[in-house]
């Protein structure tokens, strides 16, 4: 029909959560290797203390300690990066779950809208009698057989158009909700 499908109307923003999870895992792997390296440097420094004494040993000790200190600082930065990427992953999953819910609503409403539009195409046209101004018709009571309320084709067409307008507004509201999620993800 004429209604856009939910995936096209409400695409996922941003990165794939799986790639963010893989990046966080890679960061943690690199962090582990760096910790192994800094522990190796610390062990080498300890053995240096045991085997070598004097001014040259003190100078070498400072040189060996420097990469260990830098390595420890990098480990702390990797921890921060890992936390940021994991938070990004969690946000992406949360937003995609919310978008999946919006897509379900979109699909339901769009299906109803398309069905109603098809019904509208095949609905009989409301007659528009051309009566002289002096001719008056008494208003129908609106009650049909068995006490059921009867509506005119014009009233039915008006109700159908009101329902179509409501469905279109619902789709616009869903798109606005999607925009809010996209802005949240970008933030």
TIDREN-133173 format. One line per field, with one value per atom (N, C-alpha, C): residue number from 1; atom name; x, y, z. Coordinates in steps of 0.1 Angstrom, whole numbers, plus 5000, padded with zeros to 4 digits. Atoms other than C-alpha are relative to their C-alpha. Last residue first. Layout:
pos: [NUM,...];
site: [CA,...];
c1: [X,...];
c2: [Y,...];
c3: [Z,...];
//
This chain:
pos: [187,187,187,186,186,186,185,185,185,184,184,184,183,183,183,182,182,182,181,181,181,180,180,180,179,179,179,178,178,178,177,177,177,176,176,176,175,175,175,174,174,174,173,173,173,172,172,172,171,171,171,170,170,170,169,169,169,168,168,168,167,167,167,166,166,166,165,165,165,164,164,164,163,163,163,162,162,162,161,161,161,160,160,160,159,159,159,158,158,158,157,157,157,156,156,156,155,155,155,154,154,154,153,153,153,152,152,152,151,151,151,150,150,150,149,149,149,148,148,148,147,147,147,146,146,146,145,145,145,144,144,144,143,143,143,142,142,142,141,141,141,140,140,140,139,139,139,138,138,138,137,137,137,136,136,136,135,135,135,134,134,134,133,133,133,132,132,132,131,131,131,130,130,130,129,129,129,128,128,128,127,127,127,126,126,126,125,125,125,124,124,124,123,123,123,122,122,122,121,121,121,120,120,120,119,119,119,118,118,118,117,117,117,116,116,116,115,115,115,114,114,114,113,113,113,112,112,112,111,111,111,110,110,110,109,109,109,108,108,108,107,107,107,106,106,106,105,105,105,104,104,104,103,103,103,102,102,102,101,101,101,100,100,100,99,99,99,98,98,98,97,97,97,96,96,96,95,95,95,94,94,94,93,93,93,92,92,92,91,91,91,90,90,90,89,89,89,88,88,88,87,87,87,86,86,86,85,85,85,84,84,84,83,83,83,82,82,82,81,81,81,80,80,80,79,79,79,78,78,78,77,77,77,76,76,76,75,75,75,74,74,74,73,73,73,72,72,72,71,71,71,70,70,70,69,69,69,68,68,68,67,67,67,66,66,66,65,65,65,64,64,64,63,63,63,62,62,62,61,61,61,60,60,60,59,59,59,58,58,58,57,57,57,56,56,56,55,55,55,54,54,54,53,53,53,52,52,52,51,51,51,50,50,50,49,49,49,48,48,48,47,47,47,46,46,46,45,45,45,44,44,44,43,43,43,42,42,42,41,41,41,40,40,40,39,39,39,38,38,38,37,37,37,36,36,36,35,35,35,34,34,34,33,33,33,32,32,32,31,31,31,30,30,30,29,29,29,28,28,28,27,27,27,26,26,26,25,25,25,24,24,24,23,23,23,22,22,22,21,21,21,20,20,20,19,19,19,18,18,18,17,17,17,16,16,16,15,15,15,14,14,14,13,13,13,12,12,12,11,11,11,10,10,10,9,9,9,8,8,8,7,7,7,6,6,6,5,5,5,4,4,4,3,3,3,2,2,2,1,1,1];
site: [N,CA,C,N,CA,C,N,CA,C,N,CA,C,N,CA,C,N,CA,C,N,CA,C,N,CA,C,N,CA,C,N,CA,C,N,CA,C,N,CA,C,N,CA,C,N,CA,C,N,CA,C,N,CA,C,N,CA,C,N,CA,C,N,CA,C,N,CA,C,N,CA,C,N,CA,C,N,CA,C,N,CA,C,N,CA,C,N,CA,C,N,CA,C,N,CA,C,N,CA,C,N,CA,C,N,CA,C,N,CA,C,N,CA,C,N,CA,C,N,CA,C,N,CA,C,N,CA,C,N,CA,C,N,CA,C,N,CA,C,N,CA,C,N,CA,C,N,CA,C,N,CA,C,N,CA,C,N,CA,C,N,CA,C,N,CA,C,N,CA,C,N,CA,C,N,CA,C,N,CA,C,N,CA,C,N,CA,C,N,CA,C,N,CA,C,N,CA,C,N,CA,C,N,CA,C,N,CA,C,N,CA,C,N,CA,C,N,CA,C,N,CA,C,N,CA,C,N,CA,C,N,CA,C,N,CA,C,N,CA,C,N,CA,C,N,CA,C,N,CA,C,N,CA,C,N,CA,C,N,CA,C,N,CA,C,N,CA,C,N,CA,C,N,CA,C,N,CA,C,N,CA,C,N,CA,C,N,CA,C,N,CA,C,N,CA,C,N,CA,C,N,CA,C,N,CA,C,N,CA,C,N,CA,C,N,CA,C,N,CA,C,N,CA,C,N,CA,C,N,CA,C,N,CA,C,N,CA,C,N,CA,C,N,CA,C,N,CA,C,N,CA,C,N,CA,C,N,CA,C,N,CA,C,N,CA,C,N,CA,C,N,CA,C,N,CA,C,N,CA,C,N,CA,C,N,CA,C,N,CA,C,N,CA,C,N,CA,C,N,CA,C,N,CA,C,N,CA,C,N,CA,C,N,CA,C,N,CA,C,N,CA,C,N,CA,C,N,CA,C,N,CA,C,N,CA,C,N,CA,C,N,CA,C,N,CA,C,N,CA,C,N,CA,C,N,CA,C,N,CA,C,N,CA,C,N,CA,C,N,CA,C,N,CA,C,N,CA,C,N,CA,C,N,CA,C,N,CA,C,N,CA,C,N,CA,C,N,CA,C,N,CA,C,N,CA,C,N,CA,C,N,CA,C,N,CA,C,N,CA,C,N,CA,C,N,CA,C,N,CA,C,N,CA,C,N,CA,C,N,CA,C,N,CA,C,N,CA,C,N,CA,C,N,CA,C,N,CA,C,N,CA,C,N,CA,C,N,CA,C,N,CA,C,N,CA,C,N,CA,C,N,CA,C,N,CA,C,N,CA,C,N,CA,C,N,CA,C,N,CA,C,N,CA,C,N,CA,C,N,CA,C,N,CA,C,N,CA,C,N,CA,C,N,CA,C,N,CA,C,N,CA,C,N,CA,C,N,CA,C,N,CA,C,N,CA,C,N,CA,C,N,CA,C];
c1: [4995,5238,5010,4990,5235,5006,4988,5216,5012,4995,5192,5013,4993,5187,5006,4988,5178,5008,4990,5155,5013,4995,5137,5010,4991,5134,5006,4988,5118,5011,4994,5092,5014,4995,5085,5007,4988,5081,5007,4989,5057,5013,4996,5037,5011,4992,5035,5006,4987,5023,5009,4993,4996,5014,4995,4986,5008,4988,4982,5007,4989,4960,5013,4995,4939,5012,4992,4935,5006,4988,4924,5009,4992,4899,5013,4995,4885,5009,4990,4882,5006,4988,4863,5011,4994,4839,5013,4994,4833,5007,4988,4827,5007,4991,4802,5013,4995,4785,5010,4991,4782,5006,4987,4769,5010,5000,4742,5014,4992,4742,4999,4995,4716,5008,4998,4712,5006,4986,4699,5001,4996,4664,5015,4994,4657,5006,5007,4651,5007,5004,4668,4992,5002,4670,4995,4987,4686,4998,4999,4653,5013,5003,4657,5002,4988,4656,4996,5000,4625,5012,5001,4633,5001,4994,4627,4997,5004,4621,5007,5013,4622,4996,4999,4659,4987,5002,4654,5000,5014,4669,4999,5001,4702,4985,5012,4709,5000,5001,4745,4988,5008,4747,4999,5011,4776,4992,5000,4799,4987,5009,4798,5001,5012,4829,4991,5011,4854,4987,5001,4882,4987,5004,4875,4999,5014,4877,4995,5006,4912,4984,4999,4921,4994,5010,4909,5000,5013,4929,4989,5001,4960,4987,5001,4955,4998,5014,4949,4997,5009,4981,4986,4999,5000,4991,5007,4988,5000,5014,5000,4991,5005,5033,4985,5001,5040,4993,5012,5032,4998,5012,5056,4988,5002,5082,4988,5006,5079,4997,5014,5086,4992,5008,5116,4986,5004,5127,4993,5011,5127,4995,5011,5148,4987,5005,5171,4988,5007,5175,4994,5013,5182,4993,5010,5207,4987,5004,5225,4989,5009,5226,4994,5013,5241,4990,5007,5267,4987,5005,5276,4992,5012,5279,4994,5011,5302,4987,5005,5322,4989,5007,5326,4994,5012,5335,4991,5008,5361,4986,5005,5375,4991,5010,5378,4994,5011,5395,4989,5007,5418,4987,5007,5428,4992,5011,5436,4992,5011,5456,4988,5008,5474,4990,5009,5484,4992,5011,5498,4990,5009,5518,4988,5007,5533,4989,5009,5543,4991,5010,5558,4990,5011,5575,4989,5007,5592,4990,5013,5602,4991,5009,5628,4987,5004,5645,4990,5010,5644,4996,5013,5659,4990,5007,5687,4986,5004,5697,4992,5011,5697,4995,5012,5717,4988,5005,5743,4987,5006,5746,4994,4992,5752,4992,5000,5737,5009,4991,5728,4998,4987,5714,5010,4993,5686,5014,4997,5674,5009,4989,5675,5005,4988,5654,5012,4997,5628,5013,4994,5629,5004,4987,5624,5007,4992,5594,5015,4999,5579,5009,4991,5585,5003,4987,5568,5011,4995,5539,5014,4996,5537,5004,4987,5537,5004,4989,5510,5014,4998,5489,5011,4992,5493,5003,4986,5482,5009,4994,5451,5014,4997,5443,5007,4988,5446,5004,4989,5420,5014,4997,5397,5012,4993,5400,5003,4986,5392,5008,4993,5361,5015,4998,5349,5008,4990,5354,5003,4987,5335,5011,4997,5306,5014,4996,5306,5004,4986,5306,5005,4990,5277,5014,4996,5257,5011,5005,5258,5004,4992,5266,4992,4988,5242,5006,4989,5206,5013,4992,5182,5011,4988,5157,5008,4994,5121,5013,5005,5103,5008,4996,5123,4997,4986,5121,5005,4994,5085,5015,4998,5072,5008,4986,5060,5002,4993,5023,5014,4993,5010,5008,5008,5000,5009];
c2: [4994,5127,4991,4991,5111,5007,5008,5082,5009,5006,5106,4992,4989,5125,4995,4998,5092,5012,5010,5083,5002,4999,5116,4990,4989,5113,5003,5006,5078,5012,5008,5094,4994,4991,5120,4993,4995,5092,5011,5010,5075,5005,5001,5107,4990,4988,5111,5000,5003,5075,5012,5010,5083,4996,4993,5114,4991,4993,5093,5008,5009,5069,5007,5005,5097,4991,4989,5113,4996,4999,5079,5011,5011,5076,4999,4997,5110,4989,4991,5101,5005,5007,5070,5009,5007,5090,4992,4990,5115,4993,4995,5088,5009,5011,5071,5004,5001,5104,4989,4988,5110,4999,5002,5074,5012,4998,5082,4997,4988,5067,5001,5000,5044,5012,4987,5038,4999,4996,5004,5013,4990,5001,5004,5006,4968,5010,5012,4985,4995,5010,5018,4989,5013,5049,4990,5007,5079,4987,5002,5099,4994,5014,5111,4999,5007,5149,4986,5002,5161,4992,5014,5171,4999,5004,5206,4985,5014,5219,4996,5000,5257,4986,4995,5257,4999,4986,5234,5005,4997,5200,5015,4986,5188,5003,4997,5156,5015,4986,5149,5005,4993,5112,5015,4994,5100,5007,4985,5079,5005,4993,5042,5015,4996,5029,5008,5007,5011,5004,5000,5036,4993,4987,5042,5001,4999,5005,5013,5009,5005,5000,4993,5035,4992,4989,5018,5007,5006,4987,5010,5005,5008,4993,4988,5027,4995,4995,4995,5011,5010,4980,5004,4998,5013,4989,4989,5012,5002,5002,4977,5011,5011,4981,4998,4995,5014,4990,4991,4999,5006,5009,4970,5009,5007,4995,4991,4990,5017,4993,4997,4986,5010,5012,4977,5001,4999,5013,4988,4990,5009,5002,5006,4978,5009,5010,4995,4993,4992,5024,4991,4994,5001,5007,5011,4980,5006,5005,5012,4989,4990,5026,4996,5001,4994,5010,5013,4994,4999,4997,5031,4987,4992,5022,5003,5008,4994,5008,5009,5017,4991,4992,5043,4992,4996,5017,5008,5012,5002,5003,5003,5036,4988,4989,5044,4998,5003,5010,5011,5011,5016,4996,4994,5050,4989,4992,5032,5007,5009,5006,5008,5005,5034,4990,4989,5050,4996,4999,5016,5011,5011,5012,5000,4996,5047,4989,4989,5038,5004,5006,5005,5010,5006,5023,4993,4990,5047,4993,4997,5020,5009,5012,5005,5003,5002,5039,4988,4990,5046,4999,5003,5012,5011,5011,5017,4998,4993,5050,4990,4991,5032,5007,5009,5003,5009,5004,5028,4992,4988,5045,4996,4989,5012,5011,4990,4977,5012,4989,4950,5011,5004,4915,5012,5011,4919,4998,4996,4953,4989,4990,4942,5004,5008,4911,5009,5007,4935,4992,4990,4957,4994,4997,4927,5010,5012,4916,5002,5000,4951,4989,4989,4951,5001,5005,4917,5011,5009,4930,4994,4992,4960,4991,4993,4936,5008,5011,4913,5007,5003,4944,4989,4989,4956,4997,5001,4922,5011,5012,4923,4998,4996,4959,4988,4992,4948,5004,5009,4920,5008,5008,4945,4990,4991,4969,4992,4998,4941,5009,5012,4931,5001,5000,4967,4987,4990,4969,4999,5005,4936,5010,5011,4949,4994,4994,4981,4990,4994,4961,5007,5010,4940,5005,5003,4971,4989,5013,4982,4996,5012,5018,4988,5003,5048,4986,4990,5051,4994,4999,5022,5010,5008,5030,5001,4999,5041,4992,4988,5048,5003,4988,5023,5013,4999,4996,5012,4996,5003,5002,5011,5000,5006,5005,5032,4989,4998,5034,4995,4987,5036,5003,4988,5000,5012];
c3: [4988,5227,5008,5005,5193,5012,5004,5209,4996,4988,5227,4997,4994,5194,5013,5008,5177,5006,4998,5205,4993,4987,5203,5004,5001,5165,5014,5006,5170,5000,4989,5194,4995,4991,5167,5012,5006,5141,5010,4999,5164,4994,4986,5168,5002,4998,5130,5015,5007,5127,5002,4992,5154,4993,4988,5135,5009,5005,5103,5011,5002,5123,4994,4987,5137,4998,4994,5102,5013,5008,5088,5006,4996,5117,4992,4986,5110,5005,5002,5073,5013,5005,5082,4998,4990,5104,4995,4991,5077,5011,5007,5051,5009,5000,5075,4994,4987,5081,5001,4998,5044,5014,5006,5039,5002,5014,5065,4994,5004,5099,4985,5014,5114,4997,5005,5151,4986,5003,5159,4994,4991,5175,4998,4988,5158,5010,4995,5125,5012,5009,5121,5006,4993,5143,4989,4997,5128,5007,4985,5131,5003,4996,5096,5015,4996,5092,5004,4986,5074,5003,4996,5039,5015,4988,5027,5003,4997,4992,5013,4993,4989,5005,4986,4982,5007,5000,4951,5015,4998,4955,5000,5004,4940,5001,5008,4958,4997,4998,4968,4992,5010,4972,5004,4993,4994,4989,4999,4973,5006,5010,4980,5003,4993,4999,4990,5004,4977,5007,5015,4979,4995,5004,5016,4985,4997,5024,4995,5010,5008,5001,5012,5029,4988,5000,5060,4987,5001,5053,4999,5013,5047,4997,5009,5079,4986,4998,5099,4990,5005,5085,5001,5014,5092,4993,5004,5128,4984,4997,5134,4995,5009,5116,5002,5014,5133,4991,5000,5168,4986,4998,5161,4999,5013,5147,5001,5009,5179,4986,4995,5200,4992,5003,5179,5004,5014,5182,4996,5001,5220,4986,4994,5218,4999,5010,5194,5005,5010,5219,4989,4994,5248,4989,4998,5227,5006,5013,5215,5001,5006,5250,4987,4992,5264,4995,5004,5236,5007,5014,5243,4995,4999,5280,4987,4995,5271,5003,5011,5249,5005,5010,5277,4989,4994,5303,4991,5000,5280,5006,5014,5273,5000,5003,5310,4987,4992,5317,4997,5006,5288,5008,5011,5303,4992,4994,5336,4989,4995,5318,5005,5012,5299,5004,5004,5332,4988,4990,5344,4997,5003,5312,5010,5011,5317,4996,4996,5352,4988,4991,5340,5004,5008,5311,5008,5008,5336,4991,4993,5362,4991,5001,5339,5006,5014,5334,4998,5004,5371,4985,4993,5379,4996,5008,5353,5006,5013,5370,4992,4997,5404,4988,4998,5390,5004,5013,5376,5002,5007,5410,4986,5003,5429,4992,4990,5432,4995,5004,5407,5010,5007,5411,4999,4994,5436,4995,4986,5425,5007,5002,5388,5014,5002,5398,4998,4987,5412,4999,4991,5381,5013,5004,5359,5009,4996,5379,4996,4986,5376,5005,4997,5339,5015,5004,5336,5003,4990,5356,4997,4988,5333,5011,5003,5303,5012,5001,5317,4998,4986,5325,5001,4995,5289,5015,5005,5276,5006,4994,5298,4996,4986,5287,5007,5000,5251,5014,5004,5257,5000,4988,5276,4997,4990,5247,5012,5005,5222,5010,4997,5243,4996,4986,5243,5004,4997,5205,5015,5005,5200,5004,4990,5222,4996,4988,5201,5010,5002,5169,5012,5000,5182,4998,4987,5191,5001,4996,5155,5014,5003,5153,5003,4994,5151,4996,5001,5144,5005,4988,5137,4998,5000,5110,5013,4987,5117,5000,4993,5084,5013,5008,5064,5007,5000,5090,4992,4987,5097,5000,4991,5061,5012,5000,5044,5011,4988,5039,5000,5000,5004,5012,5000,5000,5000];
//
